[in-house]
Amino acid sequence: MIFDYYTVEIVPVTLACWNTIVALLGALFLMWFLLWWI
């Protein structure tokens, strides 16, 4: 029961945080890439 609660609560939050971090890194890399080309 505890394991199920842990899986249901933690996994979606972890995935959401990871997606946010990846999106931020992607945006920073894109900005750096554009500035480098200008």
mmCIF file of the N, C-alpha and C atoms, coordinates in Angstrom:
data_MODEL
# 
_entry.id   MODEL 
# 
loop_
_atom_site.group_PDB 
_atom_site.id 
_atom_site.type_symbol 
_atom_site.label_atom_id 
_atom_site.label_alt_id 
_atom_site.label_comp_id 
_atom_site.label_asym_id 
_atom_site.label_entity_id 
_atom_site.label_seq_id 
_atom_site.pdbx_PDB_ins_code 
_atom_site.Cartn_x 
_atom_site.Cartn_y 
_atom_site.Cartn_z 
_atom_site.occupancy 
_atom_site.B_iso_or_equiv 
_atom_site.pdbx_formal_charge 
_atom_site.auth_seq_id 
_atom_site.auth_comp_id 
_atom_site.auth_asym_id 
_atom_site.auth_atom_id 
_atom_site.pdbx_PDB_model_num 
ATOM 1   N N  . MET A 1 1  ? 0.837  -1.198 0.000   1.00 0.00 ? 1  MET A N  1 
ATOM 2   C CA . MET A 1 1  ? 0.000  0.000  0.000   1.00 0.00 ? 1  MET A CA 1 
ATOM 3   C C  . MET A 1 1  ? 0.876  1.254  0.000   1.00 0.00 ? 1  MET A C  1 
ATOM 4   N N  . ILE A 1 2  ? 1.890  1.264  0.849   1.00 0.00 ? 2  ILE A N  1 
ATOM 5   C CA . ILE A 1 2  ? 2.801  2.406  0.905   1.00 0.00 ? 2  ILE A CA 1 
ATOM 6   C C  . ILE A 1 2  ? 3.567  2.532  -0.411  1.00 0.00 ? 2  ILE A C  1 
ATOM 7   N N  . PHE A 1 3  ? 3.979  1.389  -0.967  1.00 0.00 ? 3  PHE A N  1 
ATOM 8   C CA . PHE A 1 3  ? 4.732  1.407  -2.219  1.00 0.00 ? 3  PHE A CA 1 
ATOM 9   C C  . PHE A 1 3  ? 3.869  1.959  -3.350  1.00 0.00 ? 3  PHE A C  1 
ATOM 10  N N  . ASP A 1 4  ? 2.582  1.554  -3.374  1.00 0.00 ? 4  ASP A N  1 
ATOM 11  C CA . ASP A 1 4  ? 1.683  2.047  -4.410  1.00 0.00 ? 4  ASP A CA 1 
ATOM 12  C C  . ASP A 1 4  ? 1.509  3.564  -4.291  1.00 0.00 ? 4  ASP A C  1 
ATOM 13  N N  . TYR A 1 5  ? 1.343  4.048  -3.063  1.00 0.00 ? 5  TYR A N  1 
ATOM 14  C CA . TYR A 1 5  ? 1.193  5.486  -2.839  1.00 0.00 ? 5  TYR A CA 1 
ATOM 15  C C  . TYR A 1 5  ? 2.453  6.220  -3.278  1.00 0.00 ? 5  TYR A C  1 
ATOM 16  N N  . TYR A 1 6  ? 3.606  5.661  -2.939  1.00 0.00 ? 6  TYR A N  1 
ATOM 17  C CA . TYR A 1 6  ? 4.884  6.267  -3.313  1.00 0.00 ? 6  TYR A CA 1 
ATOM 18  C C  . TYR A 1 6  ? 5.004  6.346  -4.830  1.00 0.00 ? 6  TYR A C  1 
ATOM 19  N N  . THR A 1 7  ? 4.654  5.261  -5.510  1.00 0.00 ? 7  THR A N  1 
ATOM 20  C CA . THR A 1 7  ? 4.762  5.221  -6.968  1.00 0.00 ? 7  THR A CA 1 
ATOM 21  C C  . THR A 1 7  ? 3.808  6.218  -7.616  1.00 0.00 ? 7  THR A C  1 
ATOM 22  N N  . VAL A 1 8  ? 2.569  6.258  -7.124  1.00 0.00 ? 8  VAL A N  1 
ATOM 23  C CA . VAL A 1 8  ? 1.555  7.132  -7.724  1.00 0.00 ? 8  VAL A CA 1 
ATOM 24  C C  . VAL A 1 8  ? 1.872  8.604  -7.484  1.00 0.00 ? 8  VAL A C  1 
ATOM 25  N N  . GLU A 1 9  ? 2.430  8.929  -6.307  1.00 0.00 ? 9  GLU A N  1 
ATOM 26  C CA . GLU A 1 9  ? 2.664  10.330 -5.968  1.00 0.00 ? 9  GLU A CA 1 
ATOM 27  C C  . GLU A 1 9  ? 4.007  10.845 -6.473  1.00 0.00 ? 9  GLU A C  1 
ATOM 28  N N  . ILE A 1 10 ? 5.058  10.049 -6.335  1.00 0.00 ? 10 ILE A N  1 
ATOM 29  C CA . ILE A 1 10 ? 6.414  10.539 -6.610  1.00 0.00 ? 10 ILE A CA 1 
ATOM 30  C C  . ILE A 1 10 ? 6.748  10.530 -8.100  1.00 0.00 ? 10 ILE A C  1 
ATOM 31  N N  . VAL A 1 11 ? 6.368  9.467  -8.792  1.00 0.00 ? 11 VAL A N  1 
ATOM 32  C CA . VAL A 1 11 ? 6.760  9.329  -10.200 1.00 0.00 ? 11 VAL A CA 1 
ATOM 33  C C  . VAL A 1 11 ? 6.243  10.482 -11.069 1.00 0.00 ? 11 VAL A C  1 
ATOM 34  N N  . PRO A 1 12 ? 4.951  10.830 -11.006 1.00 0.00 ? 12 PRO A N  1 
ATOM 35  C CA . PRO A 1 12 ? 4.481  11.945 -11.851 1.00 0.00 ? 12 PRO A CA 1 
ATOM 36  C C  . PRO A 1 12 ? 5.173  13.268 -11.515 1.00 0.00 ? 12 PRO A C  1 
ATOM 37  N N  . VAL A 1 13 ? 5.418  13.510 -10.231 1.00 0.00 ? 13 VAL A N  1 
ATOM 38  C CA . VAL A 1 13 ? 6.093  14.747 -9.822  1.00 0.00 ? 13 VAL A CA 1 
ATOM 39  C C  . VAL A 1 13 ? 7.517  14.766 -10.357 1.00 0.00 ? 13 VAL A C  1 
ATOM 40  N N  . THR A 1 14 ? 8.201  13.624 -10.256 1.00 0.00 ? 14 THR A N  1 
ATOM 41  C CA . THR A 1 14 ? 9.573  13.536 -10.747 1.00 0.00 ? 14 THR A CA 1 
ATOM 42  C C  . THR A 1 14 ? 9.619  13.767 -12.255 1.00 0.00 ? 14 THR A C  1 
ATOM 43  N N  . LEU A 1 15 ? 8.679  13.157 -12.979 1.00 0.00 ? 15 LEU A N  1 
ATOM 44  C CA . LEU A 1 15 ? 8.644  13.332 -14.429 1.00 0.00 ? 15 LEU A CA 1 
ATOM 45  C C  . LEU A 1 15 ? 8.345  14.786 -14.791 1.00 0.00 ? 15 LEU A C  1 
ATOM 46  N N  . ALA A 1 16 ? 7.433  15.410 -14.056 1.00 0.00 ? 16 ALA A N  1 
ATOM 47  C CA . ALA A 1 16 ? 7.093  16.807 -14.329 1.00 0.00 ? 16 ALA A CA 1 
ATOM 48  C C  . ALA A 1 16 ? 8.301  17.702 -14.089 1.00 0.00 ? 16 ALA A C  1 
ATOM 49  N N  . CYS A 1 17 ? 9.015  17.475 -12.987 1.00 0.00 ? 17 CYS A N  1 
ATOM 50  C CA . CYS A 1 17 ? 10.205 18.277 -12.680 1.00 0.00 ? 17 CYS A CA 1 
ATOM 51  C C  . CYS A 1 17 ? 11.274 18.058 -13.744 1.00 0.00 ? 17 CYS A C  1 
ATOM 52  N N  . TRP A 1 18 ? 11.470 16.796 -14.146 1.00 0.00 ? 18 TRP A N  1 
ATOM 53  C CA . TRP A 1 18 ? 12.477 16.491 -15.157 1.00 0.00 ? 18 TRP A CA 1 
ATOM 54  C C  . TRP A 1 18 ? 12.134 17.173 -16.476 1.00 0.00 ? 18 TRP A C  1 
ATOM 55  N N  . ASN A 1 19 ? 10.845 17.133 -16.871 1.00 0.00 ? 19 ASN A N  1 
ATOM 56  C CA . ASN A 1 19 ? 10.428 17.777 -18.116 1.00 0.00 ? 19 ASN A CA 1 
ATOM 57  C C  . ASN A 1 19 ? 10.663 19.282 -18.051 1.00 0.00 ? 19 ASN A C  1 
ATOM 58  N N  . THR A 1 20 ? 10.415 19.874 -16.887 1.00 0.00 ? 20 THR A N  1 
ATOM 59  C CA . THR A 1 20 ? 10.634 21.312 -16.719 1.00 0.00 ? 20 THR A CA 1 
ATOM 60  C C  . THR A 1 20 ? 12.109 21.653 -16.850 1.00 0.00 ? 20 THR A C  1 
ATOM 61  N N  . ILE A 1 21 ? 12.964 20.841 -16.207 1.00 0.00 ? 21 ILE A N  1 
ATOM 62  C CA . ILE A 1 21 ? 14.408 21.073 -16.268 1.00 0.00 ? 21 ILE A CA 1 
ATOM 63  C C  . ILE A 1 21 ? 14.905 20.936 -17.705 1.00 0.00 ? 21 ILE A C  1 
ATOM 64  N N  . VAL A 1 22 ? 14.437 19.896 -18.398 1.00 0.00 ? 22 VAL A N  1 
ATOM 65  C CA . VAL A 1 22 ? 14.851 19.682 -19.785 1.00 0.00 ? 22 VAL A CA 1 
ATOM 66  C C  . VAL A 1 22 ? 14.398 20.850 -20.660 1.00 0.00 ? 22 VAL A C  1 
ATOM 67  N N  . ALA A 1 23 ? 13.181 21.336 -20.428 1.00 0.00 ? 23 ALA A N  1 
ATOM 68  C CA . ALA A 1 23 ? 12.665 22.455 -21.218 1.00 0.00 ? 23 ALA A CA 1 
ATOM 69  C C  . ALA A 1 23 ? 13.500 23.714 -20.982 1.00 0.00 ? 23 ALA A C  1 
ATOM 70  N N  . LEU A 1 24 ? 13.853 23.967 -19.716 1.00 0.00 ? 24 LEU A N  1 
ATOM 71  C CA . LEU A 1 24 ? 14.667 25.143 -19.407 1.00 0.00 ? 24 LEU A CA 1 
ATOM 72  C C  . LEU A 1 24 ? 16.047 25.031 -20.037 1.00 0.00 ? 24 LEU A C  1 
ATOM 73  N N  . LEU A 1 25 ? 16.662 23.860 -19.938 1.00 0.00 ? 25 LEU A N  1 
ATOM 74  C CA . LEU A 1 25 ? 17.986 23.671 -20.534 1.00 0.00 ? 25 LEU A CA 1 
ATOM 75  C C  . LEU A 1 25 ? 17.911 23.820 -22.049 1.00 0.00 ? 25 LEU A C  1 
ATOM 76  N N  . GLY A 1 26 ? 16.848 23.292 -22.645 1.00 0.00 ? 26 GLY A N  1 
ATOM 77  C CA . GLY A 1 26 ? 16.666 23.411 -24.084 1.00 0.00 ? 26 GLY A CA 1 
ATOM 78  C C  . GLY A 1 26 ? 16.520 24.864 -24.511 1.00 0.00 ? 26 GLY A C  1 
ATOM 79  N N  . ALA A 1 27 ? 15.768 25.639 -23.718 1.00 0.00 ? 27 ALA A N  1 
ATOM 80  C CA . ALA A 1 27 ? 15.573 27.052 -24.035 1.00 0.00 ? 27 ALA A CA 1 
ATOM 81  C C  . ALA A 1 27 ? 16.891 27.816 -23.914 1.00 0.00 ? 27 ALA A C  1 
ATOM 82  N N  . LEU A 1 28 ? 17.649 27.541 -22.847 1.00 0.00 ? 28 LEU A N  1 
ATOM 83  C CA . LEU A 1 28 ? 18.939 28.214 -22.665 1.00 0.00 ? 28 LEU A CA 1 
ATOM 84  C C  . LEU A 1 28 ? 19.900 27.855 -23.790 1.00 0.00 ? 28 LEU A C  1 
ATOM 85  N N  . PHE A 1 29 ? 19.926 26.576 -24.173 1.00 0.00 ? 29 PHE A N  1 
ATOM 86  C CA . PHE A 1 29 ? 20.815 26.147 -25.247 1.00 0.00 ? 29 PHE A CA 1 
ATOM 87  C C  . PHE A 1 29 ? 20.422 26.808 -26.562 1.00 0.00 ? 29 PHE A C  1 
ATOM 88  N N  . LEU A 1 30 ? 19.112 26.925 -26.815 1.00 0.00 ? 30 LEU A N  1 
ATOM 89  C CA . LEU A 1 30 ? 18.640 27.552 -28.046 1.00 0.00 ? 30 LEU A CA 1 
ATOM 90  C C  . LEU A 1 30 ? 19.018 29.029 -28.080 1.00 0.00 ? 30 LEU A C  1 
ATOM 91  N N  . MET A 1 31 ? 18.857 29.720 -26.935 1.00 0.00 ? 31 MET A N  1 
ATOM 92  C CA . MET A 1 31 ? 19.239 31.134 -26.859 1.00 0.00 ? 31 MET A CA 1 
ATOM 93  C C  . MET A 1 31 ? 20.733 31.296 -27.097 1.00 0.00 ? 31 MET A C  1 
ATOM 94  N N  . TRP A 1 32 ? 21.543 30.430 -26.449 1.00 0.00 ? 32 TRP A N  1 
ATOM 95  C CA . TRP A 1 32 ? 22.995 30.501 -26.623 1.00 0.00 ? 32 TRP A CA 1 
ATOM 96  C C  . TRP A 1 32 ? 23.360 30.235 -28.072 1.00 0.00 ? 32 TRP A C  1 
ATOM 97  N N  . PHE A 1 33 ? 22.698 29.272 -28.700 1.00 0.00 ? 33 PHE A N  1 
ATOM 98  C CA . PHE A 1 33 ? 22.983 28.921 -30.086 1.00 0.00 ? 33 PHE A CA 1 
ATOM 99  C C  . PHE A 1 33 ? 22.673 30.096 -31.011 1.00 0.00 ? 33 PHE A C  1 
ATOM 100 N N  . LEU A 1 34 ? 21.522 30.746 -30.779 1.00 0.00 ? 34 LEU A N  1 
ATOM 101 C CA . LEU A 1 34 ? 21.153 31.888 -31.615 1.00 0.00 ? 34 LEU A CA 1 
ATOM 102 C C  . LEU A 1 34 ? 22.126 33.045 -31.422 1.00 0.00 ? 34 LEU A C  1 
ATOM 103 N N  . LEU A 1 35 ? 22.503 33.317 -30.170 1.00 0.00 ? 35 LEU A N  1 
ATOM 104 C CA . LEU A 1 35 ? 23.449 34.408 -29.911 1.00 0.00 ? 35 LEU A CA 1 
ATOM 105 C C  . LEU A 1 35 ? 24.808 34.106 -30.528 1.00 0.00 ? 35 LEU A C  1 
ATOM 106 N N  . TRP A 1 36 ? 25.184 32.819 -30.521 1.00 0.00 ? 36 TRP A N  1 
ATOM 107 C CA . TRP A 1 36 ? 26.474 32.438 -31.092 1.00 0.00 ? 36 TRP A CA 1 
ATOM 108 C C  . TRP A 1 36 ? 26.475 32.642 -32.600 1.00 0.00 ? 36 TRP A C  1 
ATOM 109 N N  . TRP A 1 37 ? 25.325 32.407 -33.237 1.00 0.00 ? 37 TRP A N  1 
ATOM 110 C CA . TRP A 1 37 ? 25.256 32.559 -34.686 1.00 0.00 ? 37 TRP A CA 1 
ATOM 111 C C  . TRP A 1 37 ? 25.179 34.016 -35.110 1.00 0.00 ? 37 TRP A C  1 
ATOM 112 N N  . ILE A 1 38 ? 24.636 34.886 -34.239 1.00 0.00 ? 38 ILE A N  1 
ATOM 113 C CA . ILE A 1 38 ? 24.476 36.300 -34.625 1.00 0.00 ? 38 ILE A CA 1 
ATOM 114 C C  . ILE A 1 38 ? 25.827 37.011 -34.682 1.00 0.00 ? 38 ILE A C  1 
# 
